[in-house]
Amino acid sequence: KLYGDVHISTYPPTHTPGMFSWFPIYFPLKTPIHVPAGRKVECHFWRCVSSSKVWYEWATTSPEVSHVHNVNGRSYWVGL
């Protein structure tokens, strides 16, 4: 469940139509951030693509703003 009634699933009883697989992924932060109790964390993720590879970039915006991680797929990417 992502939020409210929004979900994605590969589990047969709740399978999302058109979804063939879901692979876990780790989005590390270069610098840890302090999150006070009860505070929400806001992150942004971008799926990027070039003619030869696909990669994700990400950043936090709350409670602290981080730099964009994995710019141009410099640390991790998947070849096409």
C-alpha positions in Angstrom: 0.0 0.0 0.0 1.5 3.3 -1.0 -1.0 5.8 0.2 -4.7 5.7 0.9 -6.2 3.3 -1.6 -3.1 3.4 -3.9 -1.1 0.2 -4.1 1.2 -1.8 -6.4 1.5 -5.5 -6.0 2.9 -8.7 -7.6 1.1 -10.9 -5.0 -1.4 -12.9 -7.0 -4.6 -12.1 -5.0 -3.9 -8.3 -5.2 -1.8 -8.2 -8.5 -1.6 -4.8 -10.2 -2.8 -5.2 -13.8 0.1 -4.8 -16.3 2.8 -5.2 -13.5 5.1 -8.1 -14.3 7.7 -7.7 -11.5 8.8 -5.5 -8.6 12.4 -5.6 -7.6 13.5 -4.2 -4.2 15.9 -1.2 -4.5 18.0 0.6 -1.9 18.2 4.4 -2.0 21.1 5.3 0.3 21.8 8.8 1.6 25.4 10.0 1.7 24.8 12.0 4.9 22.4 10.7 7.6 19.5 13.0 8.5 17.9 13.4 11.9 14.2 12.8 11.9 12.5 13.9 15.0 9.8 11.6 16.4 6.5 12.1 14.6 8.1 14.0 11.7 7.5 12.9 8.1 10.3 12.4 5.7 9.8 13.7 2.1 11.8 12.2 -0.7 11.7 12.7 -4.4 12.7 10.1 -7.0 13.3 10.4 -10.7 13.6 7.6 -13.2 16.1 8.7 -15.8 17.0 7.2 -19.2 19.5 7.7 -21.9 20.1 5.9 -25.2 22.2 3.3 -23.3 21.1 3.1 -19.7 18.4 3.6 -17.1 19.0 4.9 -13.5 17.3 6.6 -10.6 18.2 9.9 -8.9 16.8 10.9 -5.5 16.9 13.6 -2.8 15.2 14.4 0.5 13.4 17.7 1.0 12.1 17.4 4.5 13.1 17.5 7.3 16.4 18.3 5.6 17.3 19.0 2.0 19.9 16.7 0.6 21.8 16.9 -2.6 20.6 14.8 -5.6 22.1 11.3 -5.3 23.3 9.2 -8.3 23.4 12.1 -10.8 23.6 10.8 -14.4 23.8 7.2 -12.9 27.3 7.8 -11.7 27.0 5.1 -8.9 24.5 2.7 -10.3 22.6 2.2 -13.6 21.2 -0.6 -15.7 22.3 -1.0 -19.3 19.7 -1.2 -22.1 
